[in-house]
């Protein structure tokens, strides 16, 4: 290989190692975790198997699963090619989970910049929430993948004012919606970005119609000619017919309780600090604040719908399963929390940071970064501890065993080879973050060493001045004594 090619390859590897390290680390940690399963995963595996047997997602013959079909057809194709087993199906979901991590990175890079994108991808990939859904046979990861891809292409379309890209985004949205109806929440950040950017060509009604046309066509084709179930079956969902048991009163804070386990308290506090810094210094963060608000609007909308279904309508599935109902806002939580990196840099480089408010906000942002680092370590510990247990439980009530659980089919032992693989995976993820921030760390260490050197020099100068003062005084006292004698 020519030297120029070697240099270009080395430069390419150096530039992309942060994301590569996160992906390699995630693969290694996922490989150390046994496939997770429960009643839902078994039903969805049966539906994918039904596609292979009968051509339709039947759980049993003529008994179709009450979910959109595309996810099961994708899984059936993978199972047909690589072997019909639950573990094979989970492998596909894990790969799609990696794709979600890449899309979170691309969204962060598009909206906030590379430093935020790298941290957001790591935060997203290391949450117990993401590991649970990427190591179980559920269609949620597929839905999120197509939702994020649709959003990313939609953002490109709006920025470039491209009708073709906008139609492509609409087709991807239709694909996501026909994988799982939770994809509808993709419209929240896309609509927010649409009105923020206001593209000229896409303001026309035909552009909006063209966006939703693939969705209407896909839904009509599946529910009318293909299955004959009728369009009304779209809203007839089994989850909406199962109410909480008598005596069960869902707490209005059940989502907060879940997030304390699914993300961690430090993660939530760091996210709040990131938003506070943006709102308190709106002029400096004028370019970032709209994206912060977009993330916040998505989080609040998804959480509010889930709360209304569980508390307002007393439905059981939305109450015990926020791990699935709120999965669509996990990337936006990660982006909002990680955006504190760029805010730290802006505050540090801004002349305004010399003022009291700037110094205060910089201190808050720095604390947020420390909290995010600590939350990642705690999430790694959560995954590590649960990988040795027989089940994973995500509770929605504090001090109560109420929530969504998975059975861990292959717990690992503390001193096993798989545990070493898991530790190596965590190390790869952290190495990607360190490599991404190596220049900032080098600058910080250089500044720290410079301050230490100046402090040592000042201390030595002070010590020398004191010694000289002592000598002069001692000489003066001795001269006085001799003259007096």
Residue pairs with C-beta under 8 A, 6 or more apart in sequence:
1 9
13 20
14 435
17 432
17 435
17 436
18 118
18 432
18 433
18 435
18 436
19 102
19 105
19 118
19 121
19 432
20 432
21 428
21 429
21 431
21 432
21 433
21 435
22 101
22 105
22 118
22 121
22 122
22 125
22 428
22 429
22 432
22 433
23 98
23 101
23 102
23 125
24 425
24 428
25 125
25 424
25 425
25 426
25 427
25 428
25 429
25 430
25 431
25 432
26 97
26 98
26 101
26 125
26 126
26 425
26 429
27 94
27 98
27 425
28 421
28 422
28 424
28 425
28 428
29 131
29 383
29 422
29 425
29 426
29 429
30 94
30 97
30 131
30 134
30 135
30 425
31 418
31 421
31 425
32 387
32 412
32 418
32 419
32 421
32 422
32 425
33 131
33 135
33 383
33 387
33 408
33 412
33 422
34 135
34 387
34 408
34 409
34 410
34 411
34 412
35 86
35 87
35 90
35 135
35 136
35 137
35 409
35 410
36 132
36 135
36 136
36 392
36 406
36 407
36 408
36 409
37 86
37 136
37 137
37 406
37 407
37 409
38 136
38 404
38 405
38 406
38 407
40 138
41 86
41 136
41 137
41 138
41 406
42 137
43 59
43 65
44 65
44 67
44 71
44 72
44 75
44 137
44 138
44 139
45 86
45 89
45 137
46 59
46 60
46 65
47 57
47 58
47 59
47 64
47 65
47 67
47 72
48 57
48 72
48 75
48 76
48 79
48 89
48 137
49 76
49 79
49 84
50 56
50 57
50 58
50 59
50 60
50 61
50 64
50 65
50 72
51 57
51 72
51 73
51 75
51 76
52 76
52 79
52 80
52 84
54 61
56 64
56 69
56 227
57 64
57 65
57 67
57 69
57 72
57 73
58 64
58 65
59 65
64 227
64 229
65 72
66 233
66 236
66 237
66 238
67 139
67 180
68 177
68 178
68 179
68 180
68 181
68 222
69 178
69 222
70 142
70 175
70 178
70 179
71 139
71 142
71 143
71 179
71 180
72 139
74 92
74 142
75 89
75 92
75 137
75 139
78 88
78 89
78 92
79 85
79 88
79 89
82 88
82 91
86 137
89 137
90 135
90 136
90 137
93 133
93 134
93 135
93 136
93 137
93 138
93 141
93 142
94 134
94 135
96 134
96 141
96 142
96 145
97 130
97 133
97 134
97 141
98 134
99 145
100 124
100 130
100 134
100 141
100 144
100 145
100 148
100 331
101 121
101 124
101 125
101 130
102 121
103 145
103 148
103 149
103 152
103 331
104 117
104 120
104 121
104 124
104 148
104 331
104 334
104 335
105 117
105 118
105 120
105 121
106 117
106 152
107 117
107 120
107 148
107 151
107 152
107 155
107 331
107 335
108 116
108 117
108 118
108 119
108 120
108 121
108 334
108 335
108 338
109 116
109 117
110 152
110 155
110 156
111 155
111 291
111 335
112 120
112 288
112 291
112 335
112 338
112 339
112 342
113 342
114 436
115 341
115 342
115 345
115 436
115 437
116 335
116 338
116 339
116 341
116 342
117 338
118 432
118 433
118 436
119 338
119 341
119 372
119 433
120 331
120 334
120 335
120 337
120 338
120 339
121 334
122 376
122 429
122 432
122 433
123 267
123 334
123 337
123 338
123 372
123 375
123 376
124 130
124 330
124 331
124 334
125 429
126 376
126 379
126 380
126 383
126 429
127 262
127 263
127 267
127 330
127 334
127 379
128 261
128 262
128 379
128 382
128 383
128 386
128 392
128 394
129 262
129 263
129 323
129 327
129 330
129 394
130 330
131 383
132 323
132 392
132 394
132 406
133 140
133 141
133 323
133 324
133 327
134 141
136 406
138 324
139 179
139 180
140 180
140 182
140 324
140 327
142 179
142 180
143 176
143 179
143 180
143 182
143 183
143 327
143 328
144 327
144 328
144 330
144 331
145 176
146 172
146 173
146 175
146 176
146 179
146 183
147 173
147 176
147 182
147 183
147 185
147 186
147 328
148 186
148 331
149 172
149 176
150 169
150 170
150 172
150 173
150 175
150 176
150 183
150 186
150 190
151 169
151 186
151 189
151 190
153 165
153 168
153 169
153 172
154 165
154 166
154 169
154 173
154 190
154 193
154 194
155 190
155 193
156 162
156 165
157 163
157 164
157 165
157 166
157 168
157 169
157 199
157 202
158 166
158 193
158 194
158 197
158 199
158 202
159 197
159 199
161 199
161 200
161 201
161 202
162 201
163 201
163 202
163 207
163 210
166 202
166 207
166 210
166 211
167 210
167 211
167 214
169 190
169 211
170 210
170 211
170 212
170 213
170 214
170 215
171 214
173 183
173 186
173 187
173 211
173 214
173 215
174 214
174 215
174 217
174 218
174 219
175 218
176 183
176 186
177 183
177 184
177 215
177 218
177 219
178 215
178 218
178 219
178 222
181 234
181 237
182 324
182 325
182 327
182 328
183 328
185 298
185 301
185 302
185 305
185 328
185 329
186 328
188 297
188 298
188 301
188 302
189 294
189 295
189 297
189 298
189 332
192 290
192 293
192 294
192 297
192 298
193 294
194 202
196 290
196 294
201 207
202 208
219 231
219 234
220 231
223 229
223 230
223 231
223 233
223 234
224 230
224 231
239 315
239 316
239 317
239 318
240 309
240 313
240 315
242 315
242 316
242 317
243 314
243 315
243 316
244 250
244 314
244 315
244 316
244 319
245 316
248 316
248 319
250 310
250 311
250 314
250 319
250 396
251 257
251 396
251 397
252 307
252 311
254 307
254 310
254 311
254 319
254 322
254 396
254 397
255 303
255 306
255 307
255 322
255 326
255 396
257 395
257 396
257 397
257 398
258 322
258 323
258 326
258 394
258 395
258 396
258 403
259 268
260 268
260 398
261 382
261 394
261 395
262 322
262 323
262 394
263 333
263 375
263 379
264 375
264 378
264 379
264 382
265 375
266 371
266 372
266 374
266 375
266 378
267 333
267 337
267 371
267 372
267 375
267 379
269 368
269 371
270 337
270 340
270 368
270 369
270 371
270 372
270 375
271 333
271 336
271 337
273 340
273 364
273 365
273 367
273 368
273 371
274 292
274 336
274 337
274 339
274 340
274 343
274 365
274 368
275 292
275 296
275 336
276 364
277 285
277 340
277 343
277 347
277 361
277 364
277 365
277 368
278 285
278 288
278 289
278 292
278 339
278 343
279 289
280 357
280 361
281 347
281 352
281 357
281 358
281 361
282 289
284 346
284 347
284 350
284 352
285 292
285 343
285 346
288 339
288 342
288 343
291 335
291 339
292 336
292 339
294 332
295 332
295 333
295 335
295 336
296 332
296 336
298 328
298 329
298 332
299 329
299 332
299 333
299 336
302 325
302 326
302 328
302 329
303 326
303 329
305 325
306 318
306 322
306 325
306 326
309 315
309 318
309 325
310 318
310 319
311 319
317 325
318 325
319 396
320 396
320 402
320 403
320 404
321 404
322 394
322 396
322 404
323 394
323 404
324 404
337 368
337 372
338 372
340 365
340 368
340 369
340 372
341 369
343 361
343 365
344 362
344 365
344 366
344 369
345 440
347 353
347 358
347 361
347 362
347 365
348 362
350 358
352 358
353 359
353 361
353 362
380 426
383 422
384 422
386 392
386 408
387 408
387 411
387 412
387 419
387 422
388 411
388 412
388 413
388 414
389 408
389 411
390 407
390 408
390 411
391 405
391 406
391 407
391 408
392 405
392 406
392 408
393 401
393 403
393 404
393 405
394 403
394 404
394 405
395 401
395 402
395 403
396 402
396 403
396 404
397 403
412 418
412 419
412 422
413 419
434 441
